[in-house]
Amino acid sequence: MTDATRSMKSMKLYHRVDRIHNELRARGIADDAPLSVADLSPFDHYHYHGTDAVDHAIAMLRLGTASRVLEIGSGIGGPARYAASKSGAHVTALELQPDLNQIAGELTRRCGLARQIRHQCGDILMDPVEAESFDALMSFLCFLHIPDRARLFRSAHRALKPGGRFYIEDLTRRREPSPMESEALAIKVQTPYLPTLEEYGRHLEEAGFVDVRLEDMTGPWATYTAERTEAFRRAHGRNLAVHGVEITEGLEDFYGTVAWLYADGLLGGARILATKPR
Ligand SMILES: C[S@@+](CC[C@H](N)C(=O)[O-])C[C@H]1O[C@@H](n2cnc3c(N)ncnc32)[C@H](O)[C@@H]1O
């Protein structure tokens, strides 16, 4: 693990990602048993609104069996597996953190999807894929971790074929943070920089994308994160039994921090669609 990936672990969503095995065991599924995408969907999406959000991306990107898709920041593989199985697309799932990438590959094999999904451990900032090799790009709640937007969007633009579409779900900033909010964002959410919705659109246009469509998701995402925190806290006893103290308290703190930053009026969110001109 590098220093950069080690510091990601102060965001408790990324700590002990093998906890998905605890959830599967709690359902009587053995560690080496075959899996379906539906078995995993409640636990393998690290973004908001789970498979509904990926269904929206599939429609916006018009994915089908001929599509080659790059997911940037694919976590333990939930969106990649769901998009591949639902649309028939071939997905390259790029993930920075080796432990997440390793679990993602293992779960994909157990779902019988290894011929359709390629898991690659790497950093989007290092141009890790061949130029103009994808019909579509998608990314869910990854870019909040990447302050160098010019380099990020240059790399994304390079990966996409002319005429290809780019779907993003990401956080935005609604106002200047207080010092306490800045610290919580930087450490517990690993988010050192956030643009406003308007700045986001400008950054994509500066990188050469056109027809940039921005949808403000702040209301639904504030509600989602508040309800997620509530539900996780209500299940405290069950979570202790399944995961133990460290994982349970870590996730309670992470979910609570994010819900607070939305409720405080600092965080916003957006669904974004952009196109690379022909
Ligand atoms: C909140 S998670 C979302 C994972 C997945 N998209 C999902 O929705 O389930 C964001 C992921 O982006 C990855 N990531 C962050 N910076 C990255 C980079 N520079 N290149 C590739 N992946 C990155 C993180 O390691 C993390 O797994």
The ligand as an SDF file (V2000), in Angstrom:
LIG
                    3D

 27 29  0  0  0  0  0  0  0  0999 V2000
  -16.9610    6.2920   -2.8340 C   0  0  0  0  0  0  0  0  0  0  0  0
  -16.0090    5.0710   -3.6920 S   0  0  0  0  0  0  0  0  0  0  0  0
  -17.1960    4.5860   -4.9390 C   0  0  0  0  0  0  0  0  0  0  0  0
  -16.8790    3.2320   -5.5280 C   0  0  0  0  0  0  0  0  0  0  0  0
  -17.8330    2.8130   -6.6360 C   0  0  0  0  0  0  0  0  0  0  0  0
  -17.8500    3.8040   -7.7050 N   0  0  0  0  0  0  0  0  0  0  0  0
  -19.2240    2.6430   -6.0820 C   0  0  0  0  0  0  0  0  0  0  0  0
  -20.0350    3.5470   -6.2800 O   0  0  0  0  0  0  0  0  0  0  0  0
  -19.4820    1.6170   -5.4440 O   0  0  0  0  0  0  0  0  0  0  0  0
  -14.7980    5.9730   -4.6960 C   0  0  0  0  0  0  0  0  0  0  0  0
  -13.6520    5.0910   -5.1880 C   0  0  0  0  0  0  0  0  0  0  0  0
  -12.7930    5.8520   -6.0530 O   0  0  0  0  0  0  0  0  0  0  0  0
  -11.4660    5.3580   -5.8720 C   0  0  0  0  0  0  0  0  0  0  0  0
  -10.4880    6.3690   -6.3520 N   0  0  0  0  0  0  0  0  0  0  0  0
  -10.1410    7.5350   -5.7430 C   0  0  0  0  0  0  0  0  0  0  0  0
   -9.1920    8.1830   -6.4470 N   0  0  0  0  0  0  0  0  0  0  0  0
   -8.9480    7.4190   -7.5500 C   0  0  0  0  0  0  0  0  0  0  0  0
   -8.0410    7.5520   -8.6530 C   0  0  0  0  0  0  0  0  0  0  0  0
   -7.2050    8.5960   -8.7300 N   0  0  0  0  0  0  0  0  0  0  0  0
   -8.0380    6.5880   -9.6090 N   0  0  0  0  0  0  0  0  0  0  0  0
   -8.8560    5.5090   -9.4960 C   0  0  0  0  0  0  0  0  0  0  0  0
   -9.7200    5.3200   -8.4640 N   0  0  0  0  0  0  0  0  0  0  0  0
   -9.7700    6.2580   -7.4960 C   0  0  0  0  0  0  0  0  0  0  0  0
  -11.3980    5.1400   -4.3640 C   0  0  0  0  0  0  0  0  0  0  0  0
  -10.3050    4.3160   -4.0170 O   0  0  0  0  0  0  0  0  0  0  0  0
  -12.7780    4.5510   -4.0780 C   0  0  0  0  0  0  0  0  0  0  0  0
  -12.7750    3.1580   -4.1110 O   0  0  0  0  0  0  0  0  0  0  0  0
  1  2  1  0
  2  3  1  0
  2 10  1  0
  3  4  1  0
  4  5  1  0
  5  6  1  0
  5  7  1  0
  7  8  2  0
  7  9  1  0
 10 11  1  0
 11 12  1  0
 11 26  1  0
 12 13  1  0
 13 14  1  0
 13 24  1  0
 14 15  1  0
 14 23  1  0
 15 16  2  0
 16 17  1  0
 17 18  1  0
 17 23  2  0
 18 19  1  0
 18 20  2  0
 20 21  1  0
 21 22  2  0
 22 23  1  0
 24 25  1  0
 24 26  1  0
 26 27  1  0
M  CHG  2   2   1   9  -1
M  END
$$$$
